[in-house]
Amino acid sequence: MKLDKNYPSLSLSQRFKTWLILLVTTLLLVVAVPVYAQQTTTTSTTGNAVDGFPVVLDGKELFRVKQGIPGIATAEERAAIIKQRLLTVANDSTILPEAIQAEKRGNDLFVKAGDKVLFTIIKEDAVIYNKSREILAQEATKFIQASIVKYREERKAENLVKGAVLAVITTIALLLFFRFLQKIVTKLLAKIRYARNADALELRIKNIQVLGSNAMSYLLSGFVRLGRLAIILLSLYVYLPFVLSQFPVTKPLGDSILKDIAVQIEQLVEGFSKYLPNLLTIGIIALLTIYVIEFAKLVISELGRDDAYPWFYPEWIQPTNRLVTFLIVAIAVVVAGPFLPGFGSPAFQGVSLFLGAIFTLGSSSAVANAVSGIILIYTRSFQIGDFVAIGDTRGSVIEKSLFVTRIINPKKEVITMPNAKILGSDVRNFSVVQRESHQGLVLYTTITLGYDVPWRKVHEVLIKAAGATKYIMAEPRPFVLQTSLNDYHISYEINAFTDHPELMPEIYSDLHQNIQDYCNQAGIEILSPAYTSIRDGNHSTMPADYLPDDYTPPTFGISSQNGH
């Protein structure tokens, strides 16, 4: 057989599954069903002492026996005896249906088939059914004759052949339908794979990606395979009763399955019709929820306008929308809960308790982080892109979520910090001044010099060094603070403004380099005064490039007690 290139051939596992389904179906038809059907035709149908016990032929109830014969047989035993005799007569082709007649002998009234007595109609039967015994005998005779005619008609060779032909045709049609279904499913799966490879399956809602192409491909493929399985099961559910109803032996079972299908459909329709008011109520709640959410978003957007309310900041709009949407949906779910199917049932309550226990036991830290995340949003501690210092961690904020915050430090290390930890730490934001007031961030560093160096000269050198540093602002001008007068040295703090706080490590490095260069050019040694007090005879600490060509180290000075 030549295969179409557009449809890949079935894999070994798929072929095995197909043949396994066919094998189980065949065994069910050939072995299990006839045995079950035979048991159905030979066992009594359920009855009781009030409604009577049915007399059944070929799965159809003819009449019911409500009265037994005292001292001889109960009503149930009497019904079983009559049914067995009718079955014997129905299988005896020498007894014509017309031979079944009612016969009266004295006070006894019999229903006979030829010379065989089927059953006796007693006086109690007439009392129970409120009819004369003669009328009961005539009605029973007509029912039995018609049932035997139909029983034998269905078992004729031509009807059996017709049923077999219909069963074969139906089986072939089912196999062809399965093959067609497999081709359709294979084609759909191929299209899903092609769309996934082209990255054309992502699901977006208002420019927000909900699911990527890989996730959507997995989801759609699962739905297609699940739909295939559902169609196969539904086809078998319809196929089996139809095939079983073509043969007299299995017809009761087929009729029973069809009856079960009809009952289930009826129950489904009835349940759906009863649930329609609740469904309508849920729909109204959902519609009102959508309108309330949209109205809340409009109000929040209006609050966030730059010229509307100075106490509501624009960066609060998106998180407030999410928080309000969550609260509105939660309230809607609570209101709609009583109208959901199964609400209040033990199963629903059990699932609710189970989920509540899991949430209580396993989400304490998650709730703490979520609450901390909300607090951090509304305290405006930092925004995406801000350069911050949180405890010992310093870097740029690259992600803010409900539970964690991610920071990338100057070494390009991404650090994930729980929001609860951030809320309990000091947060220094180096970018907020530049962003909100357009002022520069003050960078500062301290050097210590001895009292022998003129402070005005130090100020001049430090300011020149800061001015020569890249990313240091010319205005406002750098300035120097003398922060302390120590025992052996003075602390000079150079302060300079920058509008690039995210480059702090680079700026500090350049500033320190320039301070070294400019101090060396001015002949200022940056070293401890304790070293200079014992430096007689030692070489200067400044690089040779900054020393005069005729520089020679000083000699050691030695003096006696009398000053010589």
URGIVEN-V290988 format. One record per helix or strand. SS is the DSSP state (2 for helix, 1 for strand). FROM is the first residue (numbers start at 0). TO is the last residue. If there is no record, write none. Layout:
# URGIVEN-V290988
((SS	FROM	TO) (SS	FROM	TO))
This chain:
# URGIVEN-V290988
((2	11	41) (1	47	47) (1	51	56) (1	59	64) (1	68	68) (1	72	72) (2	74	89) (2	96	98) (1	99	104) (1	107	112) (1	115	120) (2	122	128) (2	132	153) (2	156	196) (1	202	204) (1	207	210) (2	212	243) (2	247	302) (2	315	336) (2	345	361) (2	363	378) (1	386	389) (1	392	399) (1	403	407) (1	413	417) (2	418	422) (1	426	428) (2	431	436) (1	440	448) (2	454	466) (1	471	471) (1	478	484) (1	489	497) (2	500	520) (2	528	531) (2	543	545))
